Amino acid sequence: MKISKDILIETLIEQVPESVKYLSEKGIQCIACGEPVWGTLEEAAREKGFNDSEIEQLIVDLQKMYR
């Protein structure tokens, strides 16, 4: 699986369960709020003020977790 900014958060946490802790540490804590749909990784990051470069770093880090 290739992780991209367009990956749905639901898919990401299903495929990479440890991503919940990682994203929470980065300030993207809405994952645990109980909402049934979270949108994409990019949408969640943008809501928390992440820029393009920071989102790319999230993707790199998450891809390493998936391997």
C-alpha positions in Angstrom: 0.0 0.0 0.0 1.2 3.5 -0.8 0.3 6.1 1.7 -0.6 9.5 0.2 -2.2 12.7 1.3 -5.5 11.4 -0.1 -5.6 8.3 2.0 -8.7 8.1 4.1 -8.0 8.2 7.8 -10.2 5.2 8.3 -8.1 3.2 5.8 -4.8 4.5 7.3 -5.6 3.3 10.8 -6.9 0.0 9.5 -3.7 -0.7 7.6 -1.3 1.0 10.1 -2.8 0.9 13.6 0.2 2.5 15.1 -0.6 5.6 13.0 -3.1 6.6 15.7 -0.4 7.2 18.3 1.9 8.9 15.8 -0.7 11.3 14.5 -1.9 12.0 18.0 1.6 13.0 19.0 1.7 15.3 16.0 -1.5 17.1 17.2 -3.9 15.3 15.0 -6.1 13.9 17.8 -9.5 13.9 16.1 -8.8 10.3 15.3 -10.0 9.2 18.7 -12.9 11.6 19.0 -15.5 9.1 17.9 -16.5 10.7 14.6 -17.6 8.0 12.1 -15.8 9.7 9.2 -12.6 11.6 9.4 -11.8 12.5 5.8 -8.3 12.3 4.3 -4.9 12.6 5.9 -4.4 16.0 4.1 -7.8 17.3 5.4 -7.0 16.3 9.0 -3.5 17.8 8.8 -4.7 21.1 7.2 -7.3 21.5 10.0 -4.4 21.4 12.4 -2.4 24.0 10.4 0.1 21.7 8.7 1.7 23.0 5.5 2.7 21.0 2.4 6.1 20.2 3.6 4.9 19.0 7.0 2.2 16.8 5.3 4.9 15.3 3.1 6.9 14.4 6.2 3.9 12.8 7.8 3.5 10.7 4.7 7.2 9.7 4.8 7.0 8.7 8.4 3.7 6.8 8.0 5.1 4.9 5.0 8.0 3.7 7.1 5.6 2.4 9.7 3.7 0.4 7.1 6.7 -1.6 6.0 
